[in-house]
Amino acid sequence: MDITVENNRLNDVETELKVAVPAEYMKSQLERNLAAVMSQARLPGFRPGKVPRNVLVQKFGPAVTEDTVQKVLQEAYKSALDREKLFPISPGEMRDISFEPGQPLTFKVIVETLPEIVIPELSEIEVELKEPEASDDDIQTAIESLRESQAVLVPSENPVDLHSVITFDMQELDEGGVPIIGHVQKDVTIDMSRHQFGEEFASRVLGLGCDQTANVVFHRTDQSGSKSLRAQITIRNIQQKELPELDDDFAKLVNPNLENLDELRRDMRKYIEARARHTSRQQMFRLVADELMKRSVFQVPPRMLDNYLDRMAEEATRNSKGKPDEDALKKFRDDYRPSAIWTLRWYLLRNKLIQMFDLRTTQEEMEQELANLATLDDELVDEFKKKLTEEQMQQISDDLQERKVLSYLENNVKLNKVTVSLAEFEGRGEPSKIITV
C-alpha cells in the first residue's frame, strides 16, 4: 500500500504517526467493494445483478464507504508500523480520522512501544548481605515455643494469672456502662500469656476466680486502626497449660527421626538460620532490583500501567457484593500505583536481562521442576501434571524463571557477606543495604 507516514516521537514509549492513504487507492477500494455488492444485491423490481448503479449507491453507498474506511484503516495502520519498524505492545489509539469521496483518507494513531532499556554493569553493584546466626537463647526460645504447642490444658482452681487459659461470657456495654441488648458472646477463650488485649485488660482480669465478673476494655489494632470495646465479663473456666518434659522423648515427639535433645537443638538451629537467611536473600534481591532500576532509567508505558491497575482493582473487588464504589476504586488505584510501577519496571527489566544473558528457562528445566514438585506431593509426575490447571502451570513456569534470573544476579553482583546475630537481624528488619560505589 502506497501511504505517507509522518513519525512524531512523543516520549520514550509513545509515538504519534500521521498517516495518509492516497485518494486513488481509496477510490479503487470503494469501486471494488461496491461492485461486489452489485453482483449480490437483491432489490424488489430488479433482476439479480441488474440493479442500476445509482440505486445501489443511494441505498448501500454509506455502508460500503464505512466498511471500506475501516478495512483500509487497519491495512494502513499495519503498513505504517512495518515502515517505521514499530512493535506496539497494545492496540494503537486512532484519532482525527478524516475521509471524503475523492480525497485521501487521513488519520493519526498513538503507538505504545516498549522502552529502550540499558542494563548497567552488574559487577559495579555491591551489596552487603547479612548472614544471621542463632544464639543458644534463640534456640531455647524456639524449643519452648514447641513445648507450648504440645501443651495439654488442665483444669485449675487457682485465680487467673499470666499463664492461664480462660473462658468467659461477655456482655458489651455502651459508653455509660449500660448493657447493649443482643450484644452477648458466650464461651470466649483466650490465652493470657499472649497479651492480646493490652495491660489494662490484664490488670482487671488477673486474680479473678470462676463466676467472678469484671468490667474491662478490649483494645485491638487492625488495618483500619485502633478499636476499643467496653464489656462486662464473667469467668466460666480457668485452665493451666501442662508442658511436656524437656527430654529426649520430647525430641522424638517433635521429630521421630531425632534421637535426643541435642539433635533437636541442632535441627532447630539449622531451620531457624535457613529461614532467616532466606529472608535475607529475598531482601537482598529487592535491593539489587531497586539499584538496577535506579541505574537504568525508563518509563512504564501508560496503557500497560492502566491495564495492570484495572486488573488489580478487578481482583480486589471480585468478591464484593454490588457495584464497586467509583471513589473507592480511584483510591485503590492511587494507593497501589507506586507498587504497580515498581512491579512493571521490574518485569520489563527482568525481560531485558533474560534476553541479554540468554536466561530463558528450558523445557528440560521445567520438566525437572515439575518432577521435584511431584516428589514433594508424593505423586508420579504424569499424574501431578494432569491435576495442574493452565494458570497453575504458568505460575510454576513464572516462579522458575524468576529464580533463574535472581540466581544469575546473585552470581554476578558483588556480595559482601557479613555475619550478624539473629537478634540484630530481626530487630533491624533490613538485613542488606546497598554500598555506594
N, C-alpha and C positions, 0 to 999 in steps of 0.2 A: 504494500500500500504506500503510495506516494504522499507523505504528510510532511508538514513542517512542525518542528518542535523547538520551543524556547525553554531552556533549563534555567531555573532560578533557585539556587540553594538557599533555603531559609535558615537552617541551622544544621547541627551535626547529624540529625536524624530525619529531617523533613526537607523535601524538595518539591517545588511547585513547577509543574510542566504546563506550558501553554501550547495547545495542540490545534492545528488547523487541517481539516480534510478538504481537498480541492472541490470546487463546485462541480467539475466534470465527473468526478468519481461519484459524488452524491447523486447526480442526475442518472448515471448509468445504473446505480443500485436501485433507485426508485423505479426506473423503467423496467428493470428485470423483475422486481417484486410485483409490480402492477401487472405485468404480462402473465406471471404465474397465477394471479387472482383471476384475470380474464379467462384463462383456459379452464378454470374450475367453477366460475361463478354460475349460480342458478338464480334467475330472477323471473317472476311471473310475466308471461307475454313474450319471452325471448327464448330461442333455442340455445342449448349449451354451447358456449364458445362464440356466440353471435351477439352478445350484449354490446351495444355501442360504447366506445371508449369514454365519451363524455358522461354517460350514465354511470359507468363504473367509477370514474374519478370523483363524481359527485357523491356517490354512496360509500365507496371504500377508500377514497384518497387520504383522509385524515388518519385512518387506522394504519394504512400502508406506510404513510410517512413516519408515524410514531414508531412502528415496528422497525423500519429501516434505520432510523436515527439510533435506536437502542442497540441494534446489532453493530452498526458502524462505530458507535462509541466504544464498545468492547474491543473491536478489532483494532481501532486506532490506539486505544489505551495499551494493549499488548505490544503493538508495533513501537510505540513511544518508549516503553520500558526496555525493549530489545535494543533500540537505537541508542539510548542513554546508558545502557548496561546497568540498570537498576533492578534490585531484587527486593521487592516490598515484603514486609512481614505482616501486613494486613491489607485488606482491600483499599484501593485508593478512594479518596474523598473527592468526588466530582462536583464542580460548581460552575456557574456562569455559562451554562450550555446554551448555544445560540445557533439556530438554523432557519433560513427562509429559502423557499424554492428558488433555484438559480444562484444561490450564494453558498460559500463554503460553510461547513459545519465546524464551529469552534467551541472549545471548552478548556477549562483549567482543571487540574487534578493535583491534589496534595498526596504525595507518596511518602510513606513512612518506612525507613530502612534501618538496619542495624547500625549502631555507632561504630566508628573506627576505634579499635581498642589496641593499645600498645602495652605489651606485658613488660614490666620493669625487670631488671636483672635480679633474679631470685637470690643469688648469693649475697647481695647487698642488704638483704633484710635480716636483721639479727634479733633473735627472740630469746628472752630468758624464760626457761621452763622450770617450774617448781616440781620437785620430786618429794612428795610428803612421806615421812616415816612416822609410824605409830609408836608411841611410848608404851611402857608396861601399864601405865594408868589407863591409856586408851583401850588397851586390850581387856583390862579388868572391867572397865565400864561397859564394853560391848558384851562381855560374858554375863555381867549382872543383868543386862537387858534381856539376854537369852533366858536367864533364870526367871525373870518376871514373866516372860511369855509362856513358861511352863508351870507357872504358879497355880495352885489349887485354892479356891475360895472356901473358907471355913467359917461357920457362924461365930460371932463374938458377942460377949456380954459386956465388954468394955465400952466406954464412951468413944465417940468419933475422934480419931486422931489423923495425922497426915498420911498414915499408911492404910487407912480404912477404905473399903469399897462400900458405899452407902446406897440404899434405895429409899426414895421418899415420894410422897404425893405433893403436888404443887398447886396452889390457888393463886392466880395472878391478881395483883392489886392495882388500883389506879393511883394517881399522884397523891390523893388524900388518904391512902391506905384502905380504901373500901374494896371488897372483893368484886371482881368483874364477872358477872353471870356468864356461865358457859366456858370460861377460860380456866379449865381444870385439867391437869395432867396427872395420870396415875403411874406408879412404879417407874419413876425416873431413876436410873442408876448411873453413878459417876465414881471415878477413882480419884480420891482426894490427893494422891501423890502426883497427879498430872497438873494440878493448879489451873484448871480450866477457866474458872470464873473470877480469878483475882483474889487478892488478900482480904478484901472486905468481906467477901462471901465466906472465905475460910474462917475468919475470926468469929462470925456469927454461928458457924456450924460446929466448930471444934468443941468437944466436951459434951455435946448433946447425947442423950440416950434414946432408945426406941420409944416411939409415941410422943416424944417431945417436939415442940414446934419452935420456929423462929422466923422472923421477918428478914428477908435477905434481898440483896440487889445483885442480879446477874449482869456481868459486864462481858460482852462479846464483841470481837472485832472481825469483820469480814470485808469483802471487796467494796461494799457500799459505805464502810466506815464503822465507827464505834456505836454500839447499841446497849441500852440498859433496860432491864425488866425487873419490876418490883413484884415480889411474891411472898406468900407465907408457905413454908414447907413443913411437913410432918415426917419425921424419920420413921420408916417402917421396918428397915432391916439394916444391920451392921455386920460386915464381914471383914475378915483379915486374909491377906494373901500368905499362903504357906508355900515357901520356896523350896525347890529340891536341893538336896545337899550338893555342895560343890566338890565332886569327886570324880573318879574315873567312870563310874556308872552314868553320871550326868553327861560326860563327854560322849559316851556311846549312845545316849538318848538323843543328843543333838545330831550326831552323825555315826551311824552303825559301823562305818569304815575306820573310825578312830579307836585307838586302844586305851588312851589315858588323857588326863587333863593337860599335860604338856603338849600333846599333839593337837588338842583343841586350841590352845593358845597360839601355836604356830599357824594353824589353819586360819584362825581369826585374823592374825596379823597379815597373812597373805591376802585375804579377802578385803580387809579394810584398806590396805595400801593400794591394792589393784583398783578398787573403786575410786579412791581419791586421785590416783594418777590418771585414770580415765577422764575424770572431770577436768583435771589439769590440762590434759591434751586437748580436750574439746574447747576449752577457753583459749588455749594457745592457737588453735586453728582459727578461731574467730578473730583473734588479734592479727594473725597473718593476713586473713582476708581483708580486714579493715585497712591494713597497711598497703596491701596490693591496690585496693580501690582508691586510697589516698594518693598513691603514686601514678595511677592510671585514671586520669580524669575523663569521664564520658557521661553522656546524658542517657537516661532511660527514655525510650520512645513514649510520647504522651498517651497514645491509644493503648499501647501494651500495658502501661500503668493503670489506665482507666478500666481496662478489661479485667486485670488482676484484682483490683479493688471491688469490681462488680461481683466477681466470683466469691471473694471473701465475704462480702455483705450477704450474698445469697446463701452461703453456707451457714453464716451466723444466724440468719432468720428463717432457715428452712423448717425448723420445728416450732416456730412461734405461731400462735393462733391469730387469725385475722390478717389484714393487710398491714405490713410494717409501716411505722410512722416515718414520714419523709425526713423530719428533723433528726430523728434517731439514726436513720441511715446516713445522713450527711455527717453527723457527729462521728459515727463509726468509721466512715471513710477518712475523715480528717484525722482521727486518732491513730488509725493504722497506716496512714500514708507514709510516714518515715520508715516503718518496718517493711512496707511493701517495696519502697525504693531500694532499701538495702538488699532485700531478697532478690529482686530482679537484677540489680547490679552484680550481685554475686553469681546469679545464673548466667548472665552474659559473659562475665569474666571467666567463669568456670568453663563455659563452652569454648572460649578462646584458648584456654590452657589445654583443653582436650585436643583441639585442632592443631595447636602449635607443637605440642610434645607427643602427639600420637597416643593419647591416653584412653581412647575409646575401649570399653570393655569388650572382650571377645566372647564368642559363643561358648568356647571351652571354659572360660572363667564363669560364665553364667551357669553352665551345667554343673560345675563344681560347687558353686554357691547353693544351688538347689539340692544337690546331694548332701551338703553339710546340714542344711535346714531339715531335710527329710530325716537325717540321722538323729537330730535333736528331738524330733517328734516320734522317733522310733517307728518310722514307716519306710516302705520301699519308695524310691524316688519317683517311679512312674505313678504310683498311687497318690503320692504327695502332690505331684503336678496336676493331676486331674481335679483335685479339690480347690486349686487356686483359681480365683476369678481373674479376668483380664486386668482389672485395676490392681489386684494384689501382685500379679506377675510384674506389672510395670513398676510398682513400688519397690519390689526386690531389686529390679534392674537399676532403678534410680539410686537406691542406697548403695549398691555395689559400685556404681560409677562415682558416687560422691567419695566413698572410701578410697578409691584408686587415686583420685585427684589429690585428696588430703595426704595420702601416703607419699605421693610424689613431692608435694610441697615440704613435708616434714624432712624428706631426704635431701632437699636442695636449698632450703634456707639455712641460716646459721643458728644452731640451737646452743644456748649456754645453759647447761643443766645445773640446778642448784638444789641441794638437799635442805629441806625445811621440816620442822616438826608438824605433825598433823594439826596440833592446836593452832599454830601460826597460820597454816594453810586455810583452815576452816574459819578462823577468826577474821582474816582479811577478806576472804571471798574472791580474791583476784590473784590466782597463782602465777600468772605470767604477765610480763609487760614488754612493750617494745623498747629497745635500746636505740637512742638516736645515733644514726650513722651518717 
